[in-house]
């Protein structure tokens, strides 16, 4: 209105000019829209890739993407659990903003939009391979409201997708998923494939056991199989002359399915491998140390594709980082810290409790702070296996595995094994604080140390502030119960001991 009055241009003419500008911008955006290949593995955690210096696993495809584009050193999921992680990714919102979508084996409320829908509406052809893009859970009501999810169409390969659609002639979004390296594993598959168990990366919260090393080697076998799958897609795009203008993102949905990994707010649970390449749009052979959250991916891809970003998205685009020619921390003011959290993974507490282990985390360059809202509960669920509770259930928030068995069965062997059990399964205090300069593996809780009193207070208040900014219902009500009331759609919940 001010423009019309100041320049004395008739309103109708102004509308025509504005419409012309919008159409010109739209045409320009569509003429340069990149293709997008998003590659997501189940349960693949940091730092298990050659590009990060892990000598025990071979990931030539991931390493190639990192070399052709950028390797991100600080990428974190919203929640270390499959369904809420994916919900946060597709909506560009933190999982605690998504109601029932904050839990595993849930749904996605209809009021939340998927960025893939928005890409489709902006001219993108969408699809995925046979691995489902969303879940686990039930999304029927969401699809009834929005229509079928645009990445619902499954193809045996990206080759089939490109052959059977007009992708390539039009910009495309293709989601390549895999259940690797989700459990279960074929025992000794790692050793039999040539992986050396003595060279696998061992988090310091594990005893140095042959059983655990062999289990990690089996995990590496599936990581390598996943890497090969992505490599076949890169070859297909290159053969068709499409790779140069394709944004390729390769990552995992949370940490490895081992004790103190998946389902935990330590780096071993929420930090993931992340590499991006786009030969036409970004300089290669860079590393980026800025904090990235999974909720940032949607607004980033929308911005680059010329698709409007929904104002309710709480993620922040990192397109500027991709277009930079530098390495390191590229925008210190963009995000000085990262937040994440957890609600219910599986119903793992004692009957009749159908809740989870609610917690939130704040990480910056120097410290990790975790707030556990119900420290009276067991973080991985009860170890009670009686029929009065849930038959066969024991620490059910941790996947059944040889590593889990070993740590539990040997907890009384010596101090090292006792410490491993405490770190992985014992109850935790209401607050945890880790000094990352002295304790990068996050093993020594300093929350009760007087020397860190001021640091603790600062981290506590910063987390509270960030929660309010990001519409976390626990910011004003730490005892918030609504997440526990949503149904768990995955059956009984407990995992039986193998």
C-alpha positions as CSV (number, residue, x, y, z in Angstrom):
1,X,0.0,0.0,0.0
2,X,2.8,2.4,0.8
3,X,4.4,1.6,-2.6
4,X,1.2,2.5,-4.4
5,X,0.8,5.8,-2.5
6,X,4.4,6.8,-2.8
7,X,4.8,6.2,-6.5
8,X,1.1,6.9,-7.4
9,X,0.8,3.8,-9.4
10,X,-2.8,2.4,-9.8
11,X,-3.4,-0.6,-7.7
12,X,-4.4,-2.8,-10.6
13,X,-1.1,-1.9,-12.4
14,X,0.8,-2.6,-9.2
15,X,-0.8,-6.0,-8.9
16,X,0.1,-6.8,-12.6
17,X,3.7,-5.7,-12.0
18,X,4.0,-7.8,-8.8
19,X,2.5,-10.8,-10.5
20,X,4.9,-10.4,-13.4
21,X,7.9,-10.3,-11.0
22,X,6.7,-13.4,-9.1
23,X,6.2,-15.3,-12.3
24,X,9.7,-14.2,-13.5
25,X,11.2,-15.4,-10.2
26,X,9.3,-18.7,-10.4
27,X,10.5,-19.3,-14.0
28,X,14.1,-18.4,-13.0
29,X,13.9,-20.8,-10.0
30,X,12.5,-23.6,-12.0
31,X,15.0,-23.2,-14.8
32,X,17.8,-23.8,-12.3
33,X,16.1,-26.3,-10.0
34,X,18.6,-29.0,-9.0
35,X,17.6,-32.7,-8.7
36,X,17.8,-34.1,-5.2
37,X,18.9,-37.5,-4.1
38,X,18.4,-38.0,-0.4
39,X,20.1,-41.2,1.0
40,X,19.1,-42.2,4.5
41,X,20.2,-45.3,6.4
42,X,18.7,-46.8,9.5
43,X,20.8,-46.7,12.6
44,X,24.0,-45.4,11.0
45,X,25.8,-43.3,13.5
46,X,28.8,-41.0,13.7
47,X,31.8,-41.5,13.2
48,X,31.5,-44.7,11.2
49,X,32.8,-43.6,7.8
50,X,36.2,-43.5,6.2
51,X,35.9,-39.7,5.7
52,X,35.8,-39.3,9.5
53,X,39.0,-41.3,9.9
54,X,37.4,-44.6,10.9
55,X,39.9,-47.1,9.5
56,X,37.8,-50.2,10.3
57,X,35.0,-49.5,7.7
58,X,35.2,-48.8,4.0
59,X,32.7,-46.2,2.7
60,X,34.0,-45.1,-0.7
61,X,30.6,-43.7,-1.8
62,X,30.2,-41.5,1.3
63,X,33.9,-40.4,1.0
64,X,33.3,-39.5,-2.6
65,X,30.3,-37.3,-1.8
66,X,32.3,-35.6,0.9
67,X,35.2,-35.0,-1.5
68,X,33.0,-33.7,-4.3
69,X,31.1,-31.5,-1.9
70,X,31.3,-31.0,1.9
71,X,31.7,-33.2,4.9
72,X,29.7,-32.0,7.9
73,X,31.3,-32.7,11.3
74,X,28.4,-31.6,13.5
75,X,25.0,-32.9,12.3
76,X,22.4,-34.0,14.9
77,X,19.0,-35.5,14.7
78,X,16.0,-34.0,16.5
79,X,15.5,-37.3,18.3
80,X,17.5,-40.6,18.3
81,X,14.5,-42.7,17.3
82,X,13.3,-43.6,13.8
83,X,9.7,-42.1,13.5
84,X,10.3,-38.8,15.3
85,X,13.5,-38.3,13.5
86,X,11.8,-38.7,10.1
87,X,8.8,-36.6,11.2
88,X,11.1,-33.8,12.1
89,X,13.0,-34.1,8.8
90,X,10.0,-34.0,6.5
91,X,8.2,-31.2,8.4
92,X,11.2,-29.0,9.2
93,X,10.0,-28.9,12.8
94,X,11.4,-30.4,16.0
95,X,9.7,-33.6,17.1
96,X,8.2,-32.1,20.2
97,X,6.1,-29.7,18.0
98,X,4.4,-32.7,16.3
99,X,2.2,-34.2,19.0
100,X,1.9,-37.9,18.6
101,X,4.7,-37.6,16.0
102,X,7.2,-37.2,18.8
103,X,7.1,-40.9,19.5
104,X,8.2,-44.1,17.8
105,X,5.4,-46.2,16.1
106,X,3.1,-43.2,15.9
107,X,1.6,-41.1,13.2
108,X,1.9,-37.6,11.8
109,X,-1.0,-35.1,12.7
110,X,-2.7,-33.7,9.6
111,X,-1.8,-30.1,10.4
112,X,1.8,-30.7,9.6
113,X,3.0,-30.5,6.0
114,X,5.8,-32.4,4.3
115,X,8.4,-30.5,2.4
116,X,8.4,-33.2,-0.3
117,X,4.7,-32.3,-1.0
118,X,5.9,-28.7,-1.5
119,X,8.6,-29.8,-3.9
120,X,6.1,-31.8,-5.9
121,X,3.7,-28.8,-6.1
122,X,6.7,-26.8,-7.4
123,X,7.2,-29.2,-10.3
124,X,9.4,-32.0,-8.9
125,X,8.9,-35.6,-9.8
126,X,9.1,-37.6,-6.5
127,X,9.7,-41.3,-5.6
128,X,11.7,-43.7,-3.5
129,X,13.2,-47.1,-3.6
130,X,11.4,-50.1,-2.0
131,X,12.4,-49.0,1.6
132,X,9.6,-46.9,3.0
133,X,10.5,-43.3,3.6
134,X,8.4,-42.7,6.7
135,X,7.8,-44.6,9.9
136,X,7.4,-47.0,11.5
137,X,3.7,-46.1,12.3
138,X,0.5,-45.4,10.6
139,X,0.1,-42.4,8.3
140,X,-3.3,-43.2,6.8
141,X,-5.2,-40.2,8.2
142,X,-2.5,-37.8,7.2
143,X,-2.6,-39.2,3.6
144,X,-6.4,-39.0,3.5
145,X,-6.1,-35.3,4.3
146,X,-3.1,-34.4,2.1
147,X,-3.3,-37.1,-0.5
148,X,-0.7,-39.9,-0.9
149,X,2.7,-38.9,0.3
150,X,4.6,-37.8,-2.8
151,X,7.4,-40.2,-2.0
152,X,5.0,-43.1,-1.7
153,X,5.7,-44.5,-5.1
154,X,8.3,-47.2,-4.7
155,X,10.8,-48.3,-7.4
156,X,13.3,-51.2,-7.3
157,X,16.1,-48.7,-8.1
158,X,16.7,-45.2,-9.1
159,X,17.3,-46.5,-12.6
160,X,13.7,-47.7,-12.7
161,X,12.5,-44.4,-11.4
162,X,14.3,-42.4,-14.0
163,X,13.2,-44.8,-16.8
164,X,9.5,-44.9,-15.9
165,X,8.9,-41.3,-15.0
166,X,9.8,-38.0,-16.6
167,X,12.5,-37.4,-13.9
168,X,15.5,-36.0,-15.6
169,X,13.4,-34.0,-18.0
170,X,11.9,-32.4,-14.9
171,X,13.7,-31.9,-11.6
172,X,13.3,-34.8,-9.2
173,X,13.4,-35.7,-5.6
174,X,14.3,-39.4,-4.9
175,X,14.6,-40.8,-1.4
176,X,16.9,-43.8,-1.2
177,X,16.6,-45.7,2.0
178,X,17.7,-49.0,3.5
179,X,17.2,-51.0,6.6
180,X,20.9,-51.4,6.9
181,X,22.5,-51.3,9.4
182,X,19.4,-51.9,11.5
183,X,19.5,-55.1,13.5
184,X,19.4,-58.0,13.3
185,X,22.8,-59.0,11.9
186,X,24.1,-62.3,10.5
187,X,26.6,-63.4,13.1
188,X,30.3,-63.1,11.9
189,X,29.2,-61.5,8.6
190,X,31.8,-58.8,9.3
191,X,34.7,-61.1,9.8
192,X,33.7,-63.3,6.9
193,X,33.6,-60.3,4.6
194,X,37.2,-59.3,5.5
195,X,36.5,-56.7,8.1
196,X,39.1,-56.8,10.9
197,X,37.5,-56.6,14.3
198,X,40.7,-55.3,15.8
199,X,40.4,-52.1,13.8
200,X,36.7,-51.2,14.5
201,X,35.9,-48.0,16.3
202,X,35.1,-48.8,19.9
203,X,33.3,-46.1,22.0
204,X,34.9,-45.9,25.4
205,X,31.7,-46.8,27.2
206,X,32.3,-50.4,26.0
207,X,34.7,-53.0,27.5
208,X,37.3,-54.0,25.0
209,X,35.8,-57.4,24.3
210,X,36.1,-59.8,21.4
211,X,32.3,-60.3,21.5
212,X,31.6,-56.5,21.1
213,X,34.3,-56.1,18.5
214,X,32.8,-58.8,16.4
215,X,29.3,-57.3,16.8
216,X,30.6,-53.9,15.6
217,X,32.3,-55.7,12.7
218,X,28.8,-57.2,11.7
219,X,27.4,-53.6,11.9
220,X,30.2,-52.4,9.7
221,X,29.3,-55.1,7.1
222,X,25.9,-53.6,6.7
223,X,27.2,-50.0,6.7
224,X,29.4,-51.1,3.8
225,X,26.5,-52.7,2.0
226,X,24.6,-49.5,2.4
227,X,27.5,-47.5,0.9
228,X,27.6,-49.8,-2.1
229,X,23.9,-49.2,-2.7
230,X,24.5,-45.4,-2.7
231,X,27.4,-45.9,-5.1
232,X,25.2,-47.7,-7.6
233,X,22.9,-44.6,-7.6
234,X,25.8,-42.2,-8.1
235,X,26.9,-44.3,-11.1
236,X,23.5,-44.3,-12.6
237,X,23.2,-40.5,-12.3
238,X,26.6,-40.1,-13.8
239,X,25.8,-42.4,-16.7
240,X,22.7,-40.3,-17.5
241,X,24.6,-37.0,-17.2
242,X,22.4,-35.9,-14.2
243,X,25.0,-36.0,-11.4
244,X,26.4,-32.5,-11.9
245,X,23.1,-30.8,-11.1
246,X,22.0,-33.2,-8.4
247,X,22.2,-32.4,-4.7
248,X,23.2,-35.7,-3.0
249,X,22.8,-36.0,0.7
250,X,24.0,-39.1,2.5
251,X,23.3,-39.7,6.2
252,X,21.8,-41.9,8.9
253,X,18.7,-41.4,11.1
254,X,20.5,-41.7,14.5
255,X,23.2,-43.6,16.3
256,X,24.1,-47.3,16.0
257,X,21.8,-49.9,17.6
258,X,24.1,-50.6,20.5
259,X,23.9,-49.7,24.2
260,X,24.3,-46.0,24.9
261,X,23.8,-45.4,21.1
262,X,20.4,-45.3,19.5
263,X,17.8,-43.8,22.0
264,X,20.4,-41.8,23.9
265,X,21.3,-38.1,23.8
266,X,25.1,-38.5,23.8
267,X,27.0,-38.1,20.5
268,X,26.8,-41.8,20.1
269,X,23.0,-41.5,19.8
270,X,22.2,-38.1,18.2
271,X,25.2,-37.3,16.0
272,X,25.2,-38.7,12.5
273,X,27.4,-38.9,9.4
274,X,26.4,-36.2,6.9
275,X,27.9,-35.4,3.5
276,X,26.5,-33.2,0.7
277,X,27.6,-32.8,-2.9
278,X,26.3,-30.7,-5.8
279,X,28.9,-30.2,-8.5
280,X,27.0,-27.4,-10.3
281,X,26.2,-25.5,-7.1
282,X,29.0,-25.9,-4.5
283,X,32.7,-26.1,-4.2
284,X,34.1,-29.5,-3.3
285,X,36.6,-30.9,-0.9
286,X,35.4,-28.9,2.1
287,X,34.6,-29.6,5.7
288,X,31.9,-27.7,7.6
289,X,31.9,-27.4,11.4
290,X,28.7,-25.4,11.9
291,X,25.9,-27.1,13.9
292,X,23.3,-28.7,11.6
293,X,20.0,-30.2,12.8
294,X,17.8,-32.6,10.7
295,X,15.1,-30.0,10.9
296,X,17.3,-27.7,8.8
297,X,17.3,-30.0,5.8
298,X,13.7,-29.2,4.6
299,X,14.1,-25.4,4.6
300,X,17.5,-25.7,2.9
301,X,16.2,-27.8,0.0
302,X,13.1,-25.6,-0.3
303,X,15.3,-22.5,-0.6
304,X,17.6,-24.0,-3.1
305,X,14.8,-25.2,-5.3
306,X,13.0,-21.9,-5.3
307,X,10.1,-23.3,-3.2
308,X,8.6,-21.0,-0.5
309,X,9.5,-22.0,3.1
310,X,6.6,-22.4,5.4
311,X,6.7,-19.8,8.2
312,X,5.9,-22.4,10.8
313,X,9.1,-24.4,10.0
314,X,11.6,-24.0,12.9
315,X,14.6,-25.4,11.0
316,X,17.1,-22.9,9.6
317,X,18.3,-23.2,6.0
318,X,22.1,-23.9,5.6
319,X,22.1,-23.1,1.8
320,X,24.5,-20.3,2.5
321,X,27.0,-22.9,3.9
322,X,26.7,-25.1,0.9
323,X,27.4,-22.1,-1.5
324,X,30.4,-21.0,0.5
325,X,33.9,-21.7,-0.8
326,X,35.4,-22.0,2.7
327,X,35.8,-24.7,5.4
328,X,35.5,-24.6,9.1
329,X,32.8,-22.6,11.1
330,X,31.3,-20.5,8.3
331,X,28.6,-18.6,10.2
332,X,29.2,-18.4,13.9
333,X,26.0,-16.4,14.5
334,X,23.8,-18.9,12.7
335,X,23.6,-21.3,15.6
336,X,26.0,-21.4,18.5
337,X,24.5,-24.6,19.9
338,X,22.3,-27.5,19.0
339,X,19.2,-29.0,20.8
340,X,17.6,-32.4,20.7
341,X,15.5,-34.7,22.9
342,X,13.6,-37.8,23.4
343,X,10.1,-38.9,24.3
344,X,8.8,-42.5,24.1
345,X,10.8,-45.0,22.1
346,X,9.0,-48.2,23.1
347,X,6.8,-48.8,26.1
348,X,9.8,-50.1,28.2
349,X,8.8,-49.0,31.7
350,X,7.1,-51.0,34.4
351,X,3.3,-51.6,33.9
352,X,1.0,-49.7,33.7
353,X,3.4,-46.9,32.6
354,X,3.1,-46.4,28.8
355,X,5.5,-43.5,28.9
356,X,9.1,-43.1,27.7
357,X,12.2,-41.5,29.2
358,X,11.7,-37.8,28.5
359,X,14.9,-35.8,28.2
360,X,16.4,-32.9,26.4
361,X,19.9,-32.0,25.4
362,X,21.9,-28.9,24.6
363,X,25.4,-29.1,23.0
364,X,27.8,-26.4,22.1
365,X,31.5,-26.5,21.3
366,X,32.6,-27.0,24.9
367,X,29.8,-28.8,26.8
368,X,27.0,-31.2,26.6
369,X,24.1,-30.7,29.0
370,X,21.2,-33.2,29.4
371,X,18.1,-32.8,31.4
372,X,16.3,-36.1,32.4
373,X,12.7,-35.2,33.4
374,X,12.0,-38.5,35.2
375,X,15.3,-39.7,36.8
376,X,13.3,-42.2,38.8
377,X,12.8,-44.2,35.7
378,X,15.3,-46.6,34.0
379,X,16.7,-44.8,30.9
380,X,16.6,-47.9,28.7
381,X,13.5,-49.3,30.4
382,X,13.1,-51.7,33.3
383,X,15.1,-54.9,33.5
384,X,12.1,-56.7,35.0
385,X,11.3,-59.8,32.9
386,X,8.5,-61.1,35.1
387,X,5.0,-61.9,33.7
388,X,3.6,-59.3,36.0
389,X,5.4,-56.7,34.0
390,X,5.9,-57.5,30.3
391,X,7.1,-61.0,29.7
392,X,10.5,-61.1,28.0
393,X,11.0,-57.4,28.4
394,X,14.3,-56.2,29.7
395,X,15.9,-52.8,29.0
396,X,13.6,-52.8,25.9
397,X,14.7,-49.4,24.7
398,X,18.0,-51.0,23.8
399,X,18.0,-53.4,20.8
400,X,18.7,-57.0,21.5
401,X,22.3,-57.8,20.6
402,X,25.5,-59.7,21.6
403,X,26.9,-56.4,23.0
404,X,23.8,-55.9,25.2
405,X,24.0,-59.5,26.4
406,X,27.7,-59.3,27.1
407,X,27.5,-56.0,29.2
408,X,24.5,-57.2,31.2
409,X,25.9,-60.7,31.9
410,X,29.4,-59.4,32.9
411,X,28.4,-56.4,35.0
412,X,29.9,-58.0,38.1
413,X,33.1,-59.2,36.5
414,X,35.3,-56.2,37.4
415,X,35.2,-52.4,37.7
416,X,35.5,-51.9,34.0
417,X,32.5,-54.1,33.2
418,X,30.5,-52.6,36.2
419,X,31.2,-49.1,34.8
420,X,30.0,-50.1,31.3
421,X,26.7,-51.4,32.7
422,X,26.2,-48.2,34.7
423,X,26.9,-46.0,31.7
424,X,24.6,-48.0,29.4
425,X,21.7,-49.1,31.7
426,X,21.7,-47.7,35.2
427,X,19.4,-44.8,36.3
428,X,20.7,-41.3,35.6
429,X,20.5,-38.1,37.6
430,X,18.2,-35.2,36.6
431,X,21.0,-33.3,35.1
432,X,24.2,-34.3,33.2
433,X,27.1,-32.1,32.2
434,X,30.1,-33.1,30.2
435,X,33.3,-31.1,29.5
436,X,34.0,-31.9,25.9
437,X,37.6,-30.6,25.9
438,X,38.5,-33.1,28.7
439,X,35.9,-35.8,28.1
440,X,34.9,-36.0,24.4
441,X,33.4,-39.4,24.9
442,X,31.0,-37.9,27.5
443,X,31.6,-40.4,30.3
444,X,32.2,-38.2,33.4
445,X,29.1,-36.3,34.6
446,X,30.2,-33.0,36.2
447,X,26.7,-31.6,37.1
448,X,27.4,-32.0,40.8
449,X,31.0,-30.6,40.6
450,X,31.2,-27.2,42.4
451,X,33.9,-26.1,39.8
452,X,31.2,-26.3,37.1
453,X,28.4,-24.6,39.0
454,X,28.3,-21.5,36.7
455,X,28.7,-23.5,33.6
456,X,25.8,-25.7,34.7
457,X,23.6,-22.7,35.4
458,X,24.4,-21.2,32.0
459,X,23.7,-24.4,30.1
460,X,20.4,-24.9,32.1
461,X,19.1,-21.4,31.3
462,X,20.2,-21.6,27.7
463,X,18.4,-24.8,27.2
464,X,15.3,-23.3,28.8
465,X,15.5,-20.3,26.5
466,X,16.0,-22.4,23.4
467,X,13.0,-24.7,24.3
468,X,10.7,-21.6,24.6
469,X,12.0,-20.3,21.3
470,X,11.2,-23.7,19.7
471,X,7.8,-24.2,21.2
472,X,8.7,-27.1,23.4
473,X,5.8,-27.8,25.8
474,X,8.3,-29.0,28.4
475,X,9.8,-25.5,28.6
476,X,6.9,-24.3,30.8
477,X,5.7,-27.7,32.0
478,X,8.5,-30.2,32.7
479,X,6.0,-32.7,33.9
480,X,4.1,-32.6,30.5
481,X,2.2,-35.9,30.1
482,X,0.5,-35.6,26.7
483,X,3.3,-37.5,24.8
484,X,2.7,-40.5,27.0
485,X,-1.0,-40.6,26.1
486,X,-0.6,-41.2,22.4
487,X,-1.0,-44.9,21.4
488,X,1.9,-47.0,20.6
489,X,1.1,-48.7,17.3
490,X,3.9,-51.3,17.3
491,X,2.3,-54.0,19.5
492,X,3.6,-55.1,22.9
493,X,6.8,-53.0,22.9
494,X,9.3,-55.2,24.7
495,X,12.1,-57.0,22.9
496,X,12.9,-60.5,24.0
497,X,16.4,-61.5,25.0
498,X,18.2,-63.5,22.4
